[in-house]
Amino acid sequence: MATRETAREKLIRLTRIERELWARGEQVAGMDEVGRGPLAGPVVTACIVIPEHKLVEGVDDSKKLSEKKREALFDALVEAADYLEFGWVEPKVIDQINILNATRLAMEQAACGAAGAYFLVDAMKDLSLPGFTQSIVHGDAESYMIGAASIVAKVKRDRYMERLDERYPQYGFKKNKGYGTAQHIAAIREYGPCPEHRMSFIQKFLPEGWKA
């Protein structure tokens, strides 16, 4: 029977890449995005630098953590970070330049103040960052720093979508965070879009005869 991984063992496993870089004297930054798939709301990225002596236990891929756990870790990670910035690209810009380019832009925004860092990035390539960039497939589950970035980006965007729910309650943003649930799609068909919708994502869901 397999033994359950302890928090300390997980921390050691997730910092394998970082520890090799720290040993070389690198300042390691983690980067991840959230919100590439939703029908509404921004794509948000985070770039975070946490020094080795201030690591927070419990970090993992944000998708593996409960909302309560992510919220608790958010505050701890913000406190521990030597550098933390967010990139934020709104729906109108996503429609203009497409979601892939919008994600690149958001990552470059988040990283602009961390010149000279060694950037660990979840899967994205062809980025213009102010330092060496290493792309890691499934990086949020393989790298501590990318996992930390995934958590703070997720919480930041979720909080924003919850505030939007107060302005546009008919779409259920508090619950669906802008993703294409059946309830959300039904609301688009009934009410049409709001300014937070990505028009390039929702054309097939618009009411018949709808015009901007």
WOKAHU-V379721 format. One record per backbone hydrogen bond with DSSP energy under -1.0 kcal/mol. NH is the residue of the N-H (numbers start at 1). CO is the residue of the C=O. E is the energy in kcal/mol with one decimal. If there is no record, write none. Layout:
NH/CO/E, NH/CO/E
This chain:
10/6/-2.5, 11/7/-2.1, 12/8/-2.1, 13/9/-2.4, 14/10/-2.9, 15/11/-1.1, 16/13/-1.3, 19/15/-3.1, 20/16/-1.3, 21/17/-1.6, 22/18/-3.3, 23/19/-1.9, 25/22/-1.8, 26/21/-2.2, 29/118/-2.4, 30/48/-2.7, 31/120/-2.3, 32/46/-1.5, 34/44/-2.5, 39/178/-2.8, 41/196/-3.0, 43/89/-1.9, 44/34/-2.7, 45/87/-2.2, 46/32/-2.2, 47/85/-2.5, 48/30/-2.3, 49/83/-2.6, 54/51/-2.1, 64/61/-2.1, 65/62/-1.4, 70/66/-2.6, 71/67/-2.4, 72/68/-1.9, 73/69/-2.5, 74/70/-2.4, 75/71/-1.4, 76/72/-1.4, 77/73/-3.0, 78/74/-2.6, 79/75/-1.8, 80/76/-1.8, 81/77/-1.8, 82/49/-2.8, 83/49/-1.4, 85/47/-2.0, 87/45/-2.1, 89/43/-2.2, 94/90/-2.2, 95/91/-2.5, 96/92/-1.3, 97/93/-2.6, 98/94/-2.2, 102/98/-2.2, 103/99/-2.2, 104/100/-2.1, 105/101/-2.5, 106/102/-2.4, 107/103/-2.2, 108/104/-2.5, 109/105/-2.2, 110/106/-2.2, 111/107/-1.9, 114/111/-2.3, 116/130/-3.7, 117/114/-1.9, 118/27/-3.2, 119/132/-3.0, 120/29/-3.3, 121/134/-2.7, 122/31/-1.6, 123/121/-1.2, 123/136/-1.2, 124/122/-1.6, 131/129/-1.6, 134/119/-3.2, 136/121/-2.9, 139/136/-1.5, 141/138/-1.8, 143/139/-2.6, 144/14/-2.6, 147/143/-2.5, 148/144/-2.6, 149/145/-2.0, 150/146/-2.4, 151/147/-1.8, 152/148/-2.2, 153/149/-2.2, 154/150/-1.9, 155/151/-2.5, 156/152/-2.2, 157/153/-2.4, 158/154/-2.7, 159/155/-2.5, 160/156/-1.5, 161/157/-2.5, 162/158/-2.2, 163/159/-1.6, 164/160/-2.0, 165/161/-1.4, 168/164/-2.8, 171/168/-1.5, 172/169/-1.1, 175/172/-1.0, 176/172/-2.8, 177/173/-2.1, 179/176/-2.4, 181/179/-2.0, 185/181/-2.6, 186/182/-2.3, 187/183/-1.9, 188/184/-2.1, 189/185/-2.2, 190/186/-1.7, 191/187/-3.4, 192/188/-2.2, 197/194/-2.0, 198/39/-3.0, 201/198/-1.9, 205/202/-2.0, 206/203/-1.0, 210/207/-2.2
